[in-house]
Amino acid sequence: MNTPFKQPSRSQLNRIQKALTETPHTLLAYTDGIDDLLRLMQRISLQSGLAIYSWSSGRGLVSLKSRDVPVPGTRGLSDALRYADRSSHYGVYLFSAHSRDELVEMQAVLPKHRSWEALHDKKKLMFVLPAGQKVPALESSEYVKLINLDSPRAARVGLRDGQWVSLDG
């Protein structure tokens, strides 16, 4: 299956940057190309100067600009959320479920640790899940906005009996 970020279009970059800077809510996205999205977010961070941190249970929070040293004490999701909540600097915090264990950790921690719902304009949280997976606390929250990462597919149309009709079904 093609992932949506192999060659990001200008509209994809603009859509994500706009969501990161203008949407007041926590963002939720689904994709089969999480690694491609991380590369795109690193590109956005380097080009725009946004401080974007990515979380993984193996390393904790890591700046996408440097990718060097993880933020100490942020390996657990609740610790990383606490760090993001207490930080006084503007930043985008990207929490993606690369593994089944990370998905389970999100499903267990997010309903209990609700600080991700009470954001202010200095922080943006973005949760990225593999397509088809769910975290009920995110889906049911009024403070979460779903962002579509896929490029709009061009509708295939054809002329039949003098009428333009969809060829996609």
Secondary structure, 3 states (H helix, E strand, C coil): CCCCCCCCCHHHHHHHHHHHHHCCCEEEEEECCHHHHHHHHHHHHHHHCCCEEEEECCCEEEECCCCCCCCCCCCCHHHHHHHHHHCCCCEEEEEECCCHHHHHHHHHHCCCCHHHHCCCCCEEEEEEEECCCCCHHHHCCCCEEECCCCCCCCCCEEEECCEEEECCC
